[in-house]
Amino acid sequence: MKGTASEQRELLDYLDLPIRSFRRLGRMILLACHDMGHALMMLGSSVLYIRTAWRPRARREISMQLYITGIKSLGVITVVAMFTGMILALQTGLELRRYGQEEFIGSAVAVSMIREMGPFMTGLIIAASVGSAIAAQLGTMKVSEEISALEVMSIDPNRFLVMPRLVALAVMMPILTVYTNLLGILGGGIVGSTQLGVAFQAYIDNATRFAENKDLYVGLFKAVVFGVIIATVACHEGLSTTEGAVGVGRATRSTVIVSFLLVLIIGYMITRLFYI
Amino acid sequence: MIKFEQVEKELGGKTVLNGVSFEVPKGETFVIVGLSGAGKSVTLKHMVQLLIPDRGSVYIGDDRISSASGKELERLRLRFGVLFQSAALLQWLTVFENVALPLREHTAMSEEDIEQTVLEKLSLLKMEDAVDKYPADLSGGMQKRVGLARAIVMDPEIILYDEPTSGLDPVTSRLIDGLIEDLRQELGITSVVVTHDLHSALAIGSRIMMIDNGKIVENAAPEEFIESENETVQRFLESQYITRRGEWEKGMKNHAG
């Protein structure tokens, strides 16, 4: 390197910001890879523990998680599903009316709900309500040494805590998605018959004529995948918590953000895989 | 029973343990004292592989726990009972279920036998009336006693106590001290106690080790410990108004009384 010492220092100062940014980016990528690897190992270990799900203690824990995921989320899912169907019916109905095609509202709402909106909306609600609660609970257990206590008692947290939550979310997500689909279609039908002048029976006939079995299967497949994603992200964030109450808050926020992003991205990839 | 060989550990860029070597003989109550952040709890966590040393080894008998994994680690950890600083009870389980948990997970005992064993351990700690309560309904001292009942329910060979008397009233503290002593005398259990409370350490310890800045500055029997010429030990003794052996012995008589 030629030039005076002060010129060299100026050049280094000039390059300092991009170098630091590049270093920070590299560190973030490495950290993300490390977290992803850790989360996948936890998922793999928990999947292997599913063979112990029949044991009385595990059955009780799974039942409790099914109750928390399913029954306790029913209220918010009912409202969101109804309004999703109603908004879909109103928006597409108004557009179709311009062409005198409002009798097709049924198919538009049913196909949108079953293929995309049902699993997507259910995924978002479960990530925000159940996923965040799981992260907060496991995070609190981590910082109050309860996870360490399980480890020294030779009780694997992946079997005792993660597996029941994984099973409950993977089982409950498709059930809740079917419920969301039905209520969404019902909400669309109510809007169609009261606001757009489409008879309810005609709406239902149209909806059932155009919706295919494949739409249902792909939608349910998405729901199971979303359930696994939310459980994995929430448990991983919770079990990785450090730094007390601040860390618990951070884990909860990360769970919601990462789950939302993954539900969107993986949802798109599954749609592309099955429909193109 | 427990052996540390040149253990080094760095956490967050700071050296917490720096070439620590010591042995805990079988059937003794080994007390680790030191200032906050000196490396006491980190030492304790290495004994059950909650932390893995960067360099050096930790042995339990002839088994190297610092490199154990899978079933081997599970087997070694089952030789321990641990009382955590915060008691670490599972909040959604009752007192009974918390204490019964290790038995249900690791033994084929019938529910009747489990109930009998759990009640026996809880009554040792005078907690038999709280079986149906949840941890949130208990005071800090009561939670610690339940934590101790859970630690001893599997009749372990070694019990680790992380600050067993911190935040407790003097009466409960002495109850726990007495129980640690009873377990050693009656069952020959090896105990490792991490504490700030030198009065308690001198009363129950068969050996006292002081750690400062990740290094051992003293490792001696209580009567030698208070006579230590080491400046750090002297300062630590003075900070708790223990300056001369005569005064300590007088204090211990009152303590026992």
Interface residues (C-beta under 8 A of the other chain):
Chain A: R57 M141 S144 E145 E146 S148 A149 L150 E151 V152 M153 S154 I155
Chain B: K45 V48 L50 L73 E74 R75 R77 L78 F80 V82 F84 Q85 S86 A88 L89 L90 Q91 L101 P102 R104 E105 H106
